[in-house]
Every structure is written in structure tokens, then in C-alpha cells.
Amino acid sequence: MIRLFSVMAVTVAVIALMAGTGVMAPVSSAPVSTMDSAPVPLIMAHPFAGNAPLEVGFADRSVNFPTSWLWDFGDGNTSTQENPVHTYYVQGMYTVTLTATNRYGSSTAVYADYITVRPPHVPLPTPKPPVQPVTPPLP
């Protein structure tokens, strides 16, 4: 018999009850989906740090089959795409929030200071060769 238990609403552990012994043994601690539950939002971003302007690709890795998404990028911009791309223009640390929804409900995950944007890269000026003194020709 296989039992599903939700742990802290984020990780679902799968426990197998060994036939006839009454002993429970862990089989997996990876997130698994339960078909009749609200989504558990999980995200990935790349890159998560760099110089402004920083273009970041976000990927939804939620479990329990979300059907709609609301991303808040922490800079006043949002998206309802499943896997949005967002550009940060101002230096700072940004908290990213994802609310994932399906027919059983919605859940929100907050990733504090998830994106770090450094000042724009300003190239140093190319050094110019030194000026050679001009000597007038001898008469």
C-alpha cells in the first residue's frame, strides 16, 4: 500500500507500508503531485544575479498542475505567463513571488532577495598612446 503525506505544504513524502509487517519505509522525498490539491509553487530563475540591465528567465516548477500564474518580480512589474522573461533595469535585490492556481485553490511562494542586480557595467576608457614630442628638424 502507498500513502501520501504532505509535509509543511511544500514537500510530499511517499511512504510504502510493507505488506503484512506494519513497517513504514521511506521511498522518496521528492515532490510528487496529488491530483486534488492546490498547487505548491516552486520556481527557477536564470541568471539570478548580474549587471543591469539584467534579463532573467523564470520557470514554473510547481507541483499539482497549476492552470494560472501570477508572478510579482519585486520591481512593480507582474506577469501571468507560465514561464516569463523579465528585465531588471535598476540595481538592487528583488523578492520574487509566484501565486499558482488550479481548480482546487491557489498558493503563494515568496523568494526573498532572490534576484541581485548590480550596477551597469561601464567599460573603462581605452588608454591612448602617449604623445610623442615633435622635434623640429635641424637646419
N, C-alpha and C positions, 0 to 999 in steps of 0.2 A: 504494500500500500504506500502511496506517495502522499505527503501532506505539504501544503504550502503555508508558510508563516511569514507575515510581514514584520520586519524589524525596523523600527524608527521611521516607517513610511518611506524609506529610501532603498534599503537592500532587502531582498527577499531570499530567504534561505530555503533550500529544498532538503527535506529530511525524509529518509526512507525508513520505514518501520520494517525491520527484518522479520520475515514470516515466522510466526509462532514463537518468537523469542522475547518479544516485548522490548527489544533493544533498538534504540534510535541511533542511526549513524548519519553524520553529515555527508551529503552527496555533492553539493555545490553551494558556494556563497555568492555566485554571480547573480546579477539582477535577472529575474525572469518575469514574464508577464502573466497577469491574471486577467482574464478576458472581461470581468465585470467590475473593474475598479477604475478610479480616476487615474490619469497619467501621473507618473513620477518624473518630473523634468530633470534632465541631465543634458549638459551642453559641452561642446568642444569649440575652441577658437584657435585660429592660426593666422598670423602670428599673434601672440598675446602681449608683445612688447616691441617697441621700435620708435623711430623718429617720426614726427608729424611732417606731412600728413601720413597717417597710418591706416592702410586699408586692411580690414580684418574680415575673414570669412568665418561665419558662425555655423555650426552644425547641430541640429537637434538629435540627441541620442536618448530621448525619453523612452520609458517603457509604458506599456498599456495603451499603445496605439492612439496617440493624440490625433485629433482631426482639425484643430485650430491652435494657433500660436500667437502670443503677444510678447515680443521682445522689447525691452527697455534698455538702451545702450548706455544710460547714465549721463548722457550729454544733452538731454532734451529731445532726442530722436527715438522713434519706435519703428517697429516693422511687424507685419502679420505674416511674413513669408516663413516657410518651414526652415530654410537654410539661407538666411540673408547675408549680404556683404555690406559692411558699414565702414565709412571713412571717418576717422577722428582727426580734427584739424588743430586742436589745442592741447598743449602739454598738460599732463595730469594723470591721476589714477581714476579709473572708472569702474563703477559697480554695474554689473550686467544682471538683469532679471529676466527670467523666462516664465511665463504662465502658459501651461499646456492644458488643453481642454479636450474632453471626449464626451460621449453621451452620459457618462456616469459622474461627471463633475470636472473640476479643474484643480490644479495645484500650482504653486509658485515656488521657484527656487531662486535664491539671491546669491550671487557670486561677488562678494565684496572685494573691491580693488583688483578685479580680475584682469583688466587691461591697463597697461602702463604705456603712456605716450611721452616720449622725450622731446626736447625742443627740436625744431627743424635742423637738419644737417646743413651747415653753412660751410662751403668749401673755402679753404684758406687760399688767399691770392697766390698766384704763381709768381715766384721770385723772378725779378727781371735781372738780366746780367748787368754787372757794374758798368758804369760809363767809363770808357777809356779816354784819358786826356788826349787832346789833339795837340801835337807839337807842330808849330809852323816849320816849313822846310827851311833849311839853312841857305843863305844866298851864295 
